[in-house]
Amino acid sequence: MEYVKKGEWQQRSGCEQQMELPVNDVRAQILFLLYQNPTIIIVGSTGTGKTTQIPQFILDAMHWTKDGQQIAVTQPRRIAVITIAERVSRERGKHLGDEVGYAMRLD
């Protein structure tokens, strides 16, 4: 894995950042496993793209949301929920609340 100098990551475009995440190397395997199994467990280090990229893989490749189905990602902290939803909506070129949104318990 290539390491990026501090500050250099933020200078790269969103698309470049997405493609460099380690989860992209196993995209095909993840989607294959999802076609074959109703549930899979994915374990990986922080910052590999599990939370932001895998839901997008599913949305793009499997079209599960056509019939009103939703893809949900859970997070234990309020700030993480908001930050992740904002990032994914920005990566998809959509406004927050159009295709990507968030809901928090007790709100």
C-alpha positions, -999 to 999 in steps of 0.1 A, spaced: 0 0 0 13 35 -9 13 60 19 3 96 12 20 125 29 0 146 54 -21 172 37 -16 156 2 -48 135 7 -70 165 9 -55 180 -23 -66 150 -44 -100 150 -60 -128 130 -45 -127 105 -73 -90 99 -68 -95 95 -31 -123 69 -37 -103 49 -61 -73 47 -38 -92 32 -9 -82 -4 -3 -118 -17 -4 -118 -9 -42 -94 -38 -47 -120 -63 -34 -151 -47 -49 -159 -76 -73 -154 -102 -45 -178 -83 -21 -205 -80 -48 -201 -117 -57 -205 -127 -21 -236 -105 -17 -252 -121 -48 -245 -155 -32 -254 -148 5 -281 -127 22 -256 -115 48 -218 -111 48 -195 -96 75 -166 -74 63 -137 -66 86 -111 -41 78 -89 -14 92 -102 22 98 -100 43 66 -103 14 41 -136 26 27 -160 0 43 -186 26 55 -185 50 25 -178 28 -5 -195 -6 1 -230 9 2 -222 27 -30 -210 -6 -46 -243 -21 -37 -264 8 -49 -246 10 -82 -243 -28 -90 -273 -44 -75 -301 -17 -78 -317 -29 -46 -333 5 -40 -355 4 -72 -384 -11 -53 -382 12 -23 -356 -8 -5 -329 11 14 -293 6 23 -286 14 60 -253 21 76 -252 23 114 -228 44 134 -225 48 172 -218 86 172 -239 115 159 -210 133 143 -200 102 124 -235 98 111 -236 133 97 -201 133 83 -205 100 65 -239 110 50 -224 143 38 -193 126 23 -213 99 5 -238 124 -9 -209 146 -21 -192 116 -37 -224 107 -56 -228 143 -67 -262 146 -50 -276 170 -23 -278 155 12 -314 143 15 -319 134 -22 -303 100 -25 -284 99 7 -297 109 41 -295 101 78 -316 95 108 -307 95 144 -323 79 174 -343 103 195 -343 130 168 
